[in-house]
Amino acid sequence: MFVGSLFSLGITYMADLLPKQLFPAGNLLCGMLYSIGSMIGPFMTGLMIQFGANHNFFFTISALLFLVFVPLLWNKTKKVTHG
C-alpha cells in the first residue's frame, strides 16, 4: 500500500517537472524503473538475508537511507513562477 502511493507521488512530481511533450517518455521510464525495482529488490534482499551476518540487513537498509538523505541536504529547491 505504501509503495503504491510512492509510485503515484513520483508520477505526479514528474508531471510537475517535465514539459507536456515529455509526459509519455517520463511515464514509460517511471513504469520501467518501478518494474525493475520490483523484480530485483526481493531477490537482493533474499540474498542479503541468506548470506549476510546477523545485523547485516539493518545496516544495509540504514546505509541506503543515508545515501538518499545526504543528497537531500544539498538539494536546492527552485522557485517556480507561473507566467
N, C-alpha and C positions, 0 to 999 in steps of 0.2 A: 504494500500500500504506500509506504513512504517513498520507495524508489520510483513508482509510477508518477507521483506528484513532482518529483525532481525532474523527470523527463519532460513533463508538461511545462514546468517552470523554465527549463532550458530552451524549449521551443519558443516560449513567449519572449524570453530575453533575446534570443536570436532574431526574432521578428522586430524587436526594438532597434537592433544594431545594424541590420542589413537593409540595403535598398530593396524595393519591391521586386525588381527583376532577378534578384538572387535568392528569393524565398524558396523556390523548388530545390536548388542546389543545397542550400542550408538545411532544409528539411531532410533531404536524402542523406547528407553527412551525419546529421543527428541520429537518424534511424540506424545507419550503418554502425556508428560507434557504440550505440546502445546495444545492438545485437552482438557485436564483437565482445563487449564487456560482459554481456550475459553468458556467453559461451566460455570465455577464458577465466572469468572470476571464480566460479565454483571449482574448476579444475585446479587452478593455482592455490586456492585456499585448501583444497583437499590434500595436495602435495605438501603444503606447508604444515598442516596438522599431522600428517603421517610421518614426515621425515624431520620435523623440527623438534627442538628441545621443549621442555615443559612450558616455558613462558614465551616462546618464540612468536606465537600468534598475537599476543598482546603487544609485544614490542614492534612487530611489523605493522600492525594497524596504527599504533601510535606514531611510528615514523612516517607512514603515508599521510596521516592527518597533519603532521608537522610540515611535510613537503607541500601540502596545499596551503597551509596557513602562512608560511614565510613569504611567498609572492604577494599575498594579500596585504602584507604590511606596507609594501612599496607601490601598491596599485593606486594610481592617481585617477580619481573619477573625473570625467569630462563633463562640463556643464552643457546640457542640451538646451538649445534655443530653438524655438519653433518660429518660423517666419516665412 
